[in-house]
Every structure is written in structure tokens, then in C-alpha cells.
């Protein structure tokens, strides 16, 4: 799953996100979703989330 649909992203899931500072390089950061910050149902660049360690970014990949 690519993380563009809000219904696919739930707190407690392991995801790869791209941080704002890493958008140009595309470097991914893995973590566990704490909060979902995007209100709309979908977003073309990925749903914005806060990880349990406080980092904020857009979901690029959801891990099972």
C-alpha cells in the first residue's frame, strides 16, 4: 500500500515516511504511527502522520 488513502493508515501501524527535510532526496524514515494529521480522505503525496518519536512526514509505504 502506498499511503495515499487515509482509511489505510491507522495508529500503531509500521510505516515509512518522508520527512520535509528529506523530500528532495526521497530518504525514508521508518516508525510507528501515533497520530494521523491529514483530514482529507486521500492525498497525492501521502497521508501526513506523526510517529511515536514525534517526527512528522507523509506516508510512502505501509508495512504489514
Legacy VTK file of the C-alpha trace (Angstrom):
# vtk DataFile Version 3.0
C-alpha trace
ASCII
DATASET POLYDATA
POINTS 64 float
0.000 0.000 0.000
1.236 3.452 -0.862
-0.205 5.550 1.987
-2.349 7.880 -0.113
-5.679 6.749 1.397
-6.470 7.829 4.954
-8.563 4.694 5.594
-5.450 2.530 5.045
-3.402 4.312 7.748
-4.134 3.519 11.407
-2.350 4.363 14.683
0.057 1.582 15.659
0.990 0.662 12.070
4.617 0.460 10.945
5.167 2.850 8.029
7.908 4.515 6.008
7.524 8.294 5.819
9.402 11.040 4.027
10.271 13.976 6.273
10.002 17.559 4.968
13.803 17.929 5.005
14.198 14.666 3.033
11.658 15.376 0.271
14.341 16.222 -2.314
16.463 13.144 -1.602
13.490 10.826 -1.018
15.109 9.327 2.118
12.574 7.294 4.085
12.199 7.071 7.858
10.530 4.020 9.438
8.365 4.320 12.516
5.056 3.615 14.211
2.058 5.905 13.587
0.914 7.839 16.661
-1.433 10.431 15.101
-2.951 10.997 11.658
-2.669 14.679 10.732
-4.327 14.744 7.282
-8.079 15.347 7.472
-8.992 14.600 3.850
-9.706 11.052 2.665
-6.818 10.962 0.201
-3.665 12.943 -0.540
-1.496 12.546 -3.674
1.783 12.943 -1.742
0.785 10.628 1.115
-1.152 10.973 4.345
0.658 13.180 6.888
1.293 11.438 10.220
3.157 11.908 13.497
5.291 8.957 14.573
5.641 7.787 18.176
9.063 9.504 18.317
7.498 12.857 17.309
8.694 13.039 13.709
6.150 14.252 11.138
6.044 13.269 7.485
3.999 11.785 4.676
3.414 8.045 4.427
5.148 6.458 1.433
4.779 2.777 2.343
2.734 0.755 4.811
4.272 -2.415 6.259
2.108 -5.425 7.162
LINES 1 65
64 0 1 2 3 4 5 6 7 8 9 10 11 12 13 14 15 16 17 18 19 20 21 22 23 24 25 26 27 28 29 30 31 32 33 34 35 36 37 38 39 40 41 42 43 44 45 46 47 48 49 50 51 52 53 54 55 56 57 58 59 60 61 62 63
